[in-house]
Amino acid sequence: MRVVIQRVTEAQVVIEEKIKGKIGKGFMILVGIEENDNDEDIARLTKKIICLRLFDDTAGVMNLPITEIGGEILLISQFTLHALTAKGNRPSYIRAARPETAIPIYEKFIFSLSEALGKKIETGSFGADMKVTLTNDGPVTIIIDSKKRE
């Protein structure tokens, strides 16, 4: 699994001109799922996301996790995070999981993040044409791949 985490002051996703998910301060997360992703990837990313100290403490230092600031999460599926671009100009998405594999993993990830955060998270709709808007705070953007051990 690959995630792009953006610290935001606000974010929302619109599908067919209706707001599907909307948050205030927190993380807007794009997630790409590969065929070989599993529960271990979900657990690793959930723990990392919830424990990331990306919010300012009273001294103005990024030292607080999302749980300590009462933050929210908007999670959006995005298969294009696994685009292969080495050859030619048209990306290949062969590494991205097919929907029958990706949807159950995406749903487990939603549940895992909600449970770890202690509240419901907002989401897009898997496979839908979505319009995502956000105000990146900082800007702060972190990319994590569950297969790469840092």
C-alpha positions as CSV (number, residue, x, y, z in Angstrom):
1,M,0.0,0.0,0.0
2,R,1.1,3.5,-0.7
3,V,-0.3,6.6,1.0
4,V,0.1,10.3,0.4
5,I,-0.7,12.1,3.7
6,Q,-1.4,15.8,3.6
7,R,-1.9,17.9,6.7
8,V,-4.9,20.1,6.1
9,T,-7.0,22.8,7.7
10,E,-9.9,21.5,5.6
11,A,-10.7,19.0,2.8
12,Q,-13.7,17.6,1.0
13,V,-14.6,15.2,-1.7
14,V,-17.4,15.7,-4.1
15,I,-19.1,13.0,-6.2
16,E,-21.7,13.9,-8.8
17,E,-22.0,17.5,-7.3
18,K,-22.7,16.2,-3.8
19,I,-20.3,16.4,-0.9
20,K,-19.4,12.8,0.1
21,G,-16.9,13.6,2.8
22,K,-15.7,16.7,4.5
23,I,-13.2,17.4,7.3
24,G,-11.6,20.3,9.2
25,K,-8.1,20.1,10.7
26,G,-6.4,16.7,10.1
27,F,-5.2,14.5,7.3
28,M,-6.4,14.1,3.8
29,I,-4.9,10.7,2.7
30,L,-4.7,9.2,-0.8
31,V,-4.3,5.4,-0.7
32,G,-3.1,3.1,-3.6
33,I,-3.5,-0.6,-3.1
34,E,-1.4,-3.4,-4.8
35,E,-2.4,-7.0,-5.4
36,N,-0.2,-8.4,-2.7
37,D,-1.3,-5.9,0.1
38,N,-2.7,-7.5,3.2
39,D,-3.7,-7.1,6.8
40,E,0.0,-6.5,7.8
41,D,0.2,-3.5,5.4
42,I,-3.1,-2.1,6.9
43,A,-1.8,-2.5,10.5
44,R,1.6,-0.9,9.7
45,L,0.2,2.1,7.9
46,T,-2.6,2.6,10.5
47,K,0.0,2.7,13.3
48,K,2.3,5.0,11.4
49,I,-0.5,7.4,10.4
50,I,-2.0,7.7,13.9
51,C,1.5,8.1,15.5
52,L,3.0,10.6,13.0
53,R,3.8,13.8,14.9
54,L,2.9,16.4,12.3
55,F,0.9,18.9,14.3
56,D,2.4,21.9,16.2
57,D,2.7,21.9,20.0
58,T,2.6,25.1,22.0
59,A,6.2,25.9,21.0
60,G,5.2,25.7,17.3
61,V,7.2,22.5,16.8
62,M,5.6,19.5,14.8
63,N,5.4,17.3,17.8
64,L,1.8,16.1,18.2
65,P,0.0,13.2,16.6
66,I,-3.5,13.6,15.1
67,T,-5.1,12.0,18.2
68,E,-3.8,14.8,20.5
69,I,-5.3,17.6,18.4
70,G,-8.7,16.0,17.8
71,G,-8.0,15.8,14.1
72,E,-10.0,14.2,11.4
73,I,-9.2,12.0,8.4
74,L,-10.5,12.0,4.9
75,L,-9.4,8.8,3.0
76,I,-9.5,8.6,-0.8
77,S,-8.7,5.6,-2.9
78,Q,-6.3,6.4,-5.8
79,F,-5.0,3.6,-7.9
80,T,-2.8,6.0,-9.9
81,L,-0.4,6.1,-6.9
82,H,1.1,2.9,-8.4
83,A,1.6,4.2,-11.9
84,L,4.7,3.0,-13.7
85,T,6.2,5.8,-15.8
86,A,9.7,4.5,-16.8
87,K,8.7,3.6,-20.4
88,G,6.9,6.0,-22.7
89,N,4.5,8.7,-21.8
90,R,1.4,6.7,-20.9
91,P,1.5,5.4,-17.4
92,S,0.9,1.7,-16.7
93,Y,-1.3,0.8,-13.7
94,I,-0.5,-3.0,-13.8
95,R,0.8,-2.8,-10.2
96,A,-2.5,-1.5,-8.8
97,A,-4.9,-4.1,-7.4
98,R,-8.0,-5.0,-9.3
99,P,-11.3,-3.9,-7.5
100,E,-12.1,-7.4,-6.3
101,T,-8.9,-7.3,-4.3
102,A,-8.6,-3.6,-3.5
103,I,-12.1,-2.9,-2.2
104,P,-12.0,-5.3,0.8
105,I,-8.5,-4.0,1.7
106,Y,-9.8,-0.4,1.4
107,E,-12.8,-1.2,3.6
108,K,-10.5,-2.8,6.2
109,F,-8.2,0.2,6.2
110,I,-11.2,2.5,6.8
111,F,-12.3,0.4,9.8
112,S,-8.7,0.2,11.1
113,L,-8.1,4.0,10.9
114,S,-11.5,4.8,12.4
115,E,-10.8,2.4,15.3
116,A,-7.3,3.8,15.9
117,L,-8.5,7.4,15.6
118,G,-11.5,6.8,17.9
119,K,-14.0,8.2,15.6
120,K,-15.5,7.8,12.1
121,I,-13.3,8.9,9.2
122,E,-14.6,10.4,6.0
123,T,-14.1,8.7,2.7
124,G,-14.6,9.0,-1.0
125,S,-16.3,6.2,-3.0
126,F,-14.0,3.5,-4.4
127,G,-13.7,3.8,-8.2
128,A,-15.9,6.9,-8.5
129,D,-14.9,10.1,-10.3
130,M,-14.2,12.4,-7.4
131,K,-13.4,16.1,-7.0
132,V,-11.1,16.6,-4.0
133,T,-10.3,20.0,-2.6
134,L,-8.1,20.8,0.3
135,T,-6.1,23.4,2.0
136,N,-2.7,22.0,2.7
137,D,-1.4,23.3,6.0
138,G,2.3,24.1,5.9
139,P,2.4,22.6,3.3
140,V,3.1,19.2,4.9
141,T,3.0,16.2,2.7
142,I,4.4,12.7,3.6
143,I,4.5,9.6,1.3
144,I,4.7,6.2,2.9
145,D,5.0,2.8,1.1
146,S,4.1,-0.1,3.4
147,K,6.6,-2.4,1.5
148,K,9.5,-0.1,2.1
149,R,11.0,-0.4,5.6
150,E,12.4,3.0,6.4
